[in-house]
Amino acid sequence: MTVVVWDGHTLAADRRMLSGSLIRSCTKIWKHKKNLIAMTGDWDCGAEMVEWFKNGAKPEEFPEKAREDVSVLIVINHKGIFQYGAGPFPVRLEDKKAAWGTGREYAEAAMYLGQDAYQAVMVACQFQSDCGNGIIQLTLEEKDGKQKGRSDAKVHLAKA
């Protein structure tokens, strides 16, 4: 019920949340210090993982619920792309671009065809029924503290 996309410069995500048969809007990506953070999967578990990371990501404090759930925490910084699943030790993705969530295949195809993260989320929202409600995007600060790419924390209420 999510699409999160990293194109090497910009992190973008849809804003759709499903609550039973109701459609709501929420934010799935954030900045924390020099990191971009995203989550997919169960909200309660993902939110615990986000707070665990913000509080120092101590392995012994990894949320128990996350060991049994299907949530994913994505952390992007100047060292790379790190994906946390059922444990406190992330896999470091070696790809320059990546997508997560139910709309990931559409987004990956869009990036393969030359689209950026924002456009890839738009494509996923067009074809994946549980993605939509607009797009939010963030950029990673350069090492000198300057912004690169699209403006920060911009929300676009695109059709989908």
C-alpha positions as CSV (number, residue, x, y, z in Angstrom):
1,M,0.0,0.0,0.0
2,T,3.0,2.2,-0.6
3,V,5.5,3.3,-3.2
4,V,8.8,4.8,-2.0
5,V,11.4,5.7,-4.6
6,W,15.0,6.8,-4.4
7,D,16.6,7.9,-7.7
8,G,20.1,8.8,-6.3
9,H,19.1,12.4,-5.5
10,T,15.5,12.5,-4.4
11,L,13.3,10.3,-2.2
12,A,9.7,10.4,-3.2
13,A,6.6,8.6,-1.9
14,D,2.9,8.4,-2.3
15,R,0.6,9.5,0.5
16,R,-2.2,6.9,0.5
17,M,-3.1,5.0,3.6
18,L,-5.9,2.4,3.7
19,S,-8.0,2.0,6.8
20,G,-10.4,-0.8,6.1
21,S,-12.3,0.5,3.1
22,L,-11.4,4.2,3.8
23,I,-8.7,6.0,2.0
24,R,-6.6,8.5,4.1
25,S,-3.5,10.5,3.5
26,C,-0.3,10.3,5.5
27,T,3.5,11.0,5.3
28,K,5.8,8.0,4.8
29,I,9.2,9.8,4.4
30,W,11.1,12.1,6.7
31,K,14.4,13.8,7.3
32,H,16.4,13.0,10.5
33,K,19.7,14.7,11.0
34,K,21.7,13.8,7.8
35,N,19.4,10.9,6.9
36,L,16.3,10.5,4.8
37,I,14.0,7.9,6.3
38,A,11.1,6.0,4.8
39,M,8.9,3.1,5.9
40,T,6.6,0.6,4.2
41,G,4.3,-2.1,5.6
42,D,2.4,-2.0,8.9
43,W,2.2,1.6,10.2
44,D,2.5,0.7,13.9
45,C,5.6,-1.5,13.4
46,G,7.2,0.9,11.0
47,A,6.6,3.8,13.3
48,E,8.4,1.9,16.1
49,M,11.3,1.2,13.7
50,V,11.6,4.9,12.8
51,E,11.7,5.9,16.5
52,W,14.2,3.2,17.3
53,F,16.5,4.6,14.5
54,K,16.0,8.2,15.7
55,N,16.9,7.1,19.3
56,G,20.3,5.6,18.2
57,A,19.5,2.3,16.6
58,K,20.9,0.2,19.4
59,P,20.7,-3.4,18.4
60,E,19.5,-4.5,21.8
61,E,16.6,-2.1,21.7
62,F,15.3,-3.2,18.2
63,P,11.4,-3.4,18.5
64,E,10.2,-6.9,19.1
65,K,7.2,-6.3,16.9
66,A,9.5,-5.7,14.0
67,R,11.0,-9.2,14.3
68,E,7.6,-10.7,13.5
69,D,6.1,-8.1,11.1
70,V,6.6,-7.2,7.4
71,S,7.6,-3.6,7.8
72,V,10.7,-2.1,6.2
73,L,12.7,0.8,7.3
74,I,14.8,2.6,4.7
75,V,17.6,4.9,5.7
76,I,19.5,6.9,3.0
77,N,22.6,9.0,3.7
78,H,25.9,9.8,2.1
79,K,27.2,6.3,3.0
80,G,24.4,4.6,1.0
81,I,21.0,3.0,1.1
82,F,20.3,0.8,4.2
83,Q,17.3,-1.4,4.5
84,Y,16.1,-2.8,7.9
85,G,13.7,-5.7,8.0
86,A,13.3,-8.2,10.8
87,G,16.5,-7.4,12.6
88,P,18.7,-4.5,13.8
89,F,21.4,-5.0,11.2
90,P,20.5,-3.5,7.7
91,V,21.4,-4.7,4.3
92,R,23.4,-2.1,2.4
93,L,21.9,-1.9,-1.1
94,E,24.6,-1.4,-3.7
95,D,22.2,0.0,-6.3
96,K,22.1,3.8,-7.0
97,K,18.3,3.7,-7.4
98,A,15.6,1.6,-5.7
99,A,11.9,1.4,-5.0
100,W,9.9,-0.3,-2.3
101,G,6.3,-1.1,-1.5
102,T,3.4,-2.5,-3.6
103,G,4.1,-0.1,-6.4
104,R,7.8,-0.8,-6.7
105,E,7.7,-2.7,-10.0
106,Y,6.0,0.2,-11.8
107,A,8.4,2.7,-10.2
108,E,11.5,0.6,-11.1
109,A,10.3,0.3,-14.7
110,A,9.8,4.1,-14.9
111,M,13.3,4.8,-13.6
112,Y,14.7,2.2,-16.0
113,L,13.1,4.3,-18.8
114,G,14.8,7.5,-17.5
115,Q,12.2,9.0,-15.1
116,D,13.2,10.5,-11.8
117,A,11.7,9.5,-8.3
118,Y,8.8,11.9,-8.5
119,Q,7.8,10.7,-12.0
120,A,8.3,7.1,-11.0
121,V,5.9,7.5,-8.1
122,M,3.4,9.2,-10.5
123,V,3.6,6.1,-12.7
124,A,3.1,3.7,-9.8
125,C,0.1,5.7,-8.6
126,Q,-1.5,5.5,-12.0
127,F,-1.3,1.7,-12.1
128,Q,-1.2,0.4,-8.5
129,S,-4.7,0.9,-6.9
130,D,-3.4,1.1,-3.3
131,C,-1.0,4.0,-4.1
132,G,-2.0,7.6,-4.5
133,N,-3.2,10.7,-2.7
134,G,-0.4,12.9,-3.9
135,I,3.4,12.7,-3.7
136,I,5.9,14.0,-1.2
137,Q,9.6,14.3,-1.9
138,L,12.8,15.1,0.0
139,T,16.3,15.6,-1.2
140,L,19.5,14.6,0.6
141,E,21.7,17.5,1.5
142,E,25.1,17.6,-0.1
143,K,28.1,17.1,2.2
144,D,28.5,20.9,2.3
145,G,24.9,21.3,3.5
146,K,23.4,22.6,0.3
147,Q,20.3,21.2,-1.2
148,K,20.4,19.4,-4.5
149,G,17.5,18.7,-6.9
150,R,13.8,19.5,-6.2
151,S,12.8,21.6,-3.2
152,D,12.5,20.0,0.1
153,A,9.4,18.5,1.7
154,K,7.2,19.5,-1.2
155,V,3.8,17.8,-1.4
156,H,2.2,17.4,-4.7
157,L,-1.5,16.4,-4.9
158,A,-1.3,14.5,-8.1
159,K,-4.1,12.6,-9.6
160,A,-4.2,8.9,-8.7
